[in-house]
Amino acid sequence: MAVTDVELRLEAPVKKQHLISLAILGAIAIWMLAPRSVPSSAEVTEGVVREIQVVETSAPASEDPDVISIRAERISPERYIEQIMVRGRTQAFRHVQVMAELPGRLVTDPIPRGARVRAGDVLCELAIDDRSANLNEALAQRERAQFEYKASVDLQARDLQSDVVVAQLKAALESAEAAVTRAQLAVDRTQIVAPFDGVVETRTVEVGDLLNVGSVCASVLDDSPMLLVGLIPEQEVNRIRIGAEVTGRLLGGKQVKGTVTFLAASAEPVSRSYRVEIEIDSAGEQIREGITTEILVKADEVMAHRIPSSALTLDDNGDIGIKVVEGGGKVAFYNVSIVGDDTNQLNPGIWVTGLRGDITLVTVGQEIVFPGQTVAANFDWDL
């Protein structure tokens, strides 16, 4: 009997907790099943969709909400000279190795490297040795031959000398004169001289060296004028003419000007390009050989439009072009070809062809309008 009372006392709290849980569950079910008022679709649309129209501060709002305001600029065609860009380098007008024409020992200090020389200046001097004696001997032989020939001619005039003897003495005189010339050349060639004005680039000998025929004394570089050399692609070679104006940008940023003086008639066998040479006016400034240069050669003159590069866009086929405003405010798309650029930092732009006459170019908003759409062009750029 005691056990039964304990069990009843334990079950009473459990049944009370179950009743509370069932009451809460019932309240939640009634709240979820209770009907609520739902806003109509018209009210939802009216509350969510709003029409926003952005108008520039300086542009008057269009009366027609369907017409978009864009910015435009009136552009006229101008004469433009196309330029062909070639990568090249500077090169001396002439660069030769001055060699010995006779064997001999070097007896004076050669001219130092980097020295500027004029035509005829001595670069290396060889020992004369017996060449001076040979010259004196040849002069004496010539003097004797001259005397004998004159005497024979005088005797011939008095019929005391035969024509055969006179001819022999004349031949001897000419042989003596040739010997003098050879001896004089041998003496003169002991001094190896500069063939033209320039700069001594290399020196390969020193005092006491023995030079043979063909041994190099020094190399002389003619840097006035300096040349720009490059290779023109075969598709561009017919657009270049002898005498065309050229602008070159050296690797260090310096600019030089010149004219085309040579255009090869045959292509390089590997690159299929044509060598071009430009003579530049260095204006007394020293320009070193071998500097990488960007060469801009003026080619054909065309009528082109200068536009901002930001105005370029693409059509559905991915072709580059621009959008313009035509009669009635209709937008039109035209493909263009870029022929050059303007590097003016204050007003940069690019030159394009493929357009005719004056145009009204869409400069801002070209990406949100399409051909055939009616727009309102705004030409006021003041904000």
Secondary structure as GFF3:
##gff-version 3
##sequence-region A 1 383
A	DSSP	alpha_helix	2	33	.	.	.	ID=ss1
A	DSSP	alpha_helix	41	48	.	.	.	ID=ss2
A	DSSP	beta_strand	68	75	.	.	.	ID=ss3
A	DSSP	beta_strand	78	99	.	.	.	ID=ss4
A	DSSP	beta_strand	104	105	.	.	.	ID=ss5
A	DSSP	beta_strand	116	117	.	.	.	ID=ss6
A	DSSP	beta_strand	122	125	.	.	.	ID=ss7
A	DSSP	alpha_helix	131	157	.	.	.	ID=ss8
A	DSSP	alpha_helix	163	188	.	.	.	ID=ss9
A	DSSP	beta_strand	191	193	.	.	.	ID=ss10
A	DSSP	beta_strand	198	203	.	.	.	ID=ss11
A	DSSP	beta_strand	210	211	.	.	.	ID=ss12
A	DSSP	beta_strand	216	233	.	.	.	ID=ss13
A	DSSP	three_ten_helix	237	239	.	.	.	ID=ss14
A	DSSP	beta_strand	245	250	.	.	.	ID=ss15
A	DSSP	beta_strand	255	263	.	.	.	ID=ss16
A	DSSP	beta_strand	273	280	.	.	.	ID=ss17
A	DSSP	beta_strand	292	307	.	.	.	ID=ss18
A	DSSP	three_ten_helix	309	311	.	.	.	ID=ss19
A	DSSP	beta_strand	313	314	.	.	.	ID=ss20
A	DSSP	beta_strand	320	325	.	.	.	ID=ss21
A	DSSP	three_ten_helix	327	329	.	.	.	ID=ss22
A	DSSP	beta_strand	331	335	.	.	.	ID=ss23
A	DSSP	beta_strand	337	342	.	.	.	ID=ss24
A	DSSP	beta_strand	349	353	.	.	.	ID=ss25
A	DSSP	beta_strand	359	364	.	.	.	ID=ss26
A	DSSP	beta_strand	375	378	.	.	.	ID=ss27
###
